[in-house]
Amino acid sequence: MTLSGAAAREPINVGQLSIQYLIDGTATGGMGVFELTVPPNSQVPPPHSHTRNEECVYVLEGMLRYSVDGIVRDLTPGEWMFTARGSVHHFSNPHNGTARALIVLTPDIGAQYFRDVGAIVNAGGPPDREKLIDVMSRYGLVPAPSQ
């Protein structure tokens, strides 16, 4: 199996988060796999759902707080959670150490999604919420209603 381009190996930074794509499934419309690094107390995406994708998170290092449809767990290495299409999910790292997780999306939203979000988040100052929602909706992500 080969990568769909050398750029897929370059880390993508979105604020303090780092995304390292291993398989960019957008070329085939198939599964995508990336490593997500989440430092303690990082700004993370708001709770959201996917209209076109299923997602599985598998923790490699540290502890990652992950919630799916209101079920919240602190996942440690070797533990995982599955997010069905349409389920509201969210992650955070309120713990002391950096967390690393392997994320599998099927079908993949692709590395370009994270580059597009990174361009907004990394621009300086508070991120433009309207631009973020526009990017999310183009890729089939739906922010959860505020509670």
C-alpha positions as CSV (number, residue, x, y, z in Angstrom):
1,M,0.0,0.0,0.0
2,T,1.4,3.4,-0.9
3,L,0.5,6.8,0.3
4,S,-1.5,9.0,-2.1
5,G,1.3,11.7,-2.1
6,A,4.4,12.7,-0.2
7,A,2.5,15.5,1.5
8,A,0.4,13.0,3.4
9,R,3.4,12.3,5.7
10,E,3.8,16.0,6.7
11,P,2.2,16.8,10.1
12,I,-0.8,19.2,9.8
13,N,-1.0,21.6,12.8
14,V,-4.4,22.9,13.9
15,G,-3.6,25.2,16.8
16,Q,-1.8,22.9,19.3
17,L,-3.2,19.7,17.7
18,S,-1.1,17.7,15.3
19,I,-2.5,15.4,12.6
20,Q,-0.2,13.0,10.8
21,Y,-1.9,11.2,8.0
22,L,-0.9,7.6,7.4
23,I,-3.5,6.8,4.7
24,D,-5.4,9.5,2.9
25,G,-8.5,7.7,1.7
26,T,-9.9,10.5,-0.4
27,A,-8.0,9.3,-3.5
28,T,-10.0,6.0,-3.4
29,G,-13.1,7.1,-1.4
30,G,-12.0,4.6,1.2
31,M,-10.7,4.4,4.8
32,G,-8.4,7.1,6.1
33,V,-6.0,6.7,9.0
34,F,-4.2,9.4,10.9
35,E,-2.4,9.9,14.2
36,L,-3.7,12.7,16.4
37,T,-1.5,14.4,19.0
38,V,-3.4,16.3,21.7
39,P,-1.3,18.3,24.3
40,P,-2.9,18.9,27.7
41,N,-5.7,21.5,27.8
42,S,-5.5,22.1,24.0
43,Q,-8.3,23.9,22.2
44,V,-10.2,21.2,20.4
45,P,-13.1,21.1,17.9
46,P,-16.6,21.6,19.3
47,P,-18.9,18.6,19.7
48,H,-20.1,17.6,16.2
49,S,-21.4,14.8,14.0
50,H,-20.5,13.4,10.6
51,T,-23.2,13.0,7.9
52,R,-21.0,10.8,5.7
53,N,-18.4,9.1,7.9
54,E,-17.9,6.6,10.8
55,E,-15.0,7.1,13.1
56,C,-13.0,5.0,15.5
57,V,-10.4,6.4,18.0
58,Y,-7.8,4.1,19.5
59,V,-5.4,5.6,22.1
60,L,-1.7,5.0,21.7
61,E,-0.3,7.1,24.5
62,G,-1.5,9.2,27.4
63,M,-5.2,9.6,28.3
64,L,-7.8,11.1,25.9
65,R,-11.3,12.1,27.1
66,Y,-13.8,11.0,24.4
67,S,-17.5,11.2,24.3
68,V,-20.1,9.7,21.9
69,D,-23.8,10.6,22.3
70,G,-23.2,11.7,25.9
71,I,-21.2,8.7,27.0
72,V,-17.8,10.0,28.3
73,R,-14.8,7.9,28.9
74,D,-11.1,8.6,29.7
75,L,-9.4,6.3,27.3
76,T,-5.9,4.9,28.0
77,P,-3.5,3.1,25.6
78,G,-5.2,0.1,24.0
79,E,-8.8,1.5,24.6
80,W,-11.0,2.7,21.8
81,M,-14.5,4.1,21.0
82,F,-16.5,4.0,17.9
83,T,-18.6,6.9,16.5
84,A,-21.5,5.9,14.2
85,R,-22.5,8.3,11.4
86,G,-24.7,11.0,12.9
87,S,-23.6,10.5,16.5
88,V,-22.4,13.6,18.3
89,H,-18.8,13.2,19.5
90,H,-16.1,15.2,21.1
91,F,-12.6,14.8,22.5
92,S,-10.4,16.7,24.9
93,N,-7.3,16.3,27.0
94,P,-7.8,17.7,30.5
95,H,-5.0,15.5,31.8
96,N,-1.3,16.2,32.6
97,G,0.4,14.4,29.7
98,T,0.1,14.5,25.9
99,A,-2.3,12.1,24.3
100,R,-1.8,10.3,21.0
101,A,-4.5,8.4,19.2
102,L,-4.9,6.6,16.0
103,I,-8.1,7.7,14.2
104,V,-9.8,5.7,11.4
105,L,-12.5,7.4,9.3
106,T,-14.6,5.6,6.7
107,P,-15.0,7.0,4.2
108,D,-12.2,9.5,4.8
109,I,-12.7,13.2,5.0
110,G,-9.1,13.6,4.0
111,A,-6.0,15.6,5.0
112,Q,-7.3,18.7,3.1
113,Y,-10.1,19.1,5.6
114,F,-7.5,19.6,8.4
115,R,-5.4,22.0,6.2
116,D,-8.5,24.1,5.6
117,V,-9.4,24.2,9.3
118,G,-5.8,24.9,10.2
119,A,-5.7,27.9,7.8
120,I,-8.5,29.4,9.8
121,V,-7.4,28.4,13.4
122,N,-3.7,29.3,12.8
123,A,-4.5,32.7,11.3
124,G,-4.1,34.5,14.7
125,G,-6.7,35.8,17.1
126,P,-10.0,34.0,17.8
127,P,-11.0,31.7,14.9
128,D,-13.7,33.0,12.6
129,R,-16.7,30.8,13.6
130,E,-18.6,31.3,10.4
131,K,-15.6,30.3,8.3
132,L,-15.1,27.2,10.5
133,I,-18.7,26.2,10.1
134,D,-18.5,26.7,6.4
135,V,-15.5,24.4,6.1
136,M,-17.1,21.8,8.4
137,S,-20.3,21.7,6.3
138,R,-18.4,21.3,3.1
139,Y,-16.9,18.1,4.5
140,G,-20.2,16.8,6.0
141,L,-19.5,17.8,9.6
142,V,-22.3,19.3,11.7
143,P,-21.7,21.3,14.9
144,A,-23.9,20.0,17.8
145,P,-26.5,22.5,19.0
146,S,-25.3,24.5,22.0
147,Q,-26.6,23.2,25.3
